[in-house]
């Protein structure tokens, strides 16, 4: 238990660090690499302590908001004056945004984060500080529109959109949404861009240049994975 970070976040699937430690000590099948916040360093220490060999630790993942639509760029259906909770808002007609896939912005993920890694940026949009994120996944679980998604810590760029609507639908409600034009694929063929169901995603295993595709993106929804402070 002393080797674990003591965050009791539950990312390992157990009730907390003490429960996970007890499982590793008493169950032969308990895996040693379930502590995402601890990362490779904790896995190495646990393996040495337990006298076991553990394969290469998984790549660190963090979460990020795949939407940059706000009051200045997105259209809204109504003005919400209820409980400041994303799930409460989502229960009301799927949210106040015309786009059903976007960030609702009421900060449920901010409040559930155990390390204050999530906050509003200078534009009033929700953003994850990847250097503070401990990979517990609580924000992913609580997000009703699934706009909070996993990505590699080392990711340089992010497609900041979550909509699978067609071009006409996206352009009618958001000026910074992905329109599935595939220009990014053409400009950076080795960059890992892949458009499916009108939405681009990045295969971060691709080692090719992604800059040209990002620069050519018409709605500028491919952005740096860095906070706009």
Secondary structure, DSSP 8 states (H G I E B T S, - for coil): -TTS------TTSSSSHHHHHHHHHH-TT--S---TTTHHHHHHHHHHHHT---------EEEEE-----TTTB-BSS---S-S-HHHHHTTTT-SBSSTTS---S-HHHHH-TT--EEE-TTS-EEE-TTT-----HHHHH-TT--EEEEETT--EEE-----S-HHHHHHHBSSS-----HHHHHTTTTTEEEETTEEEE-TT--S--HHHHHH-TT--EEESS---
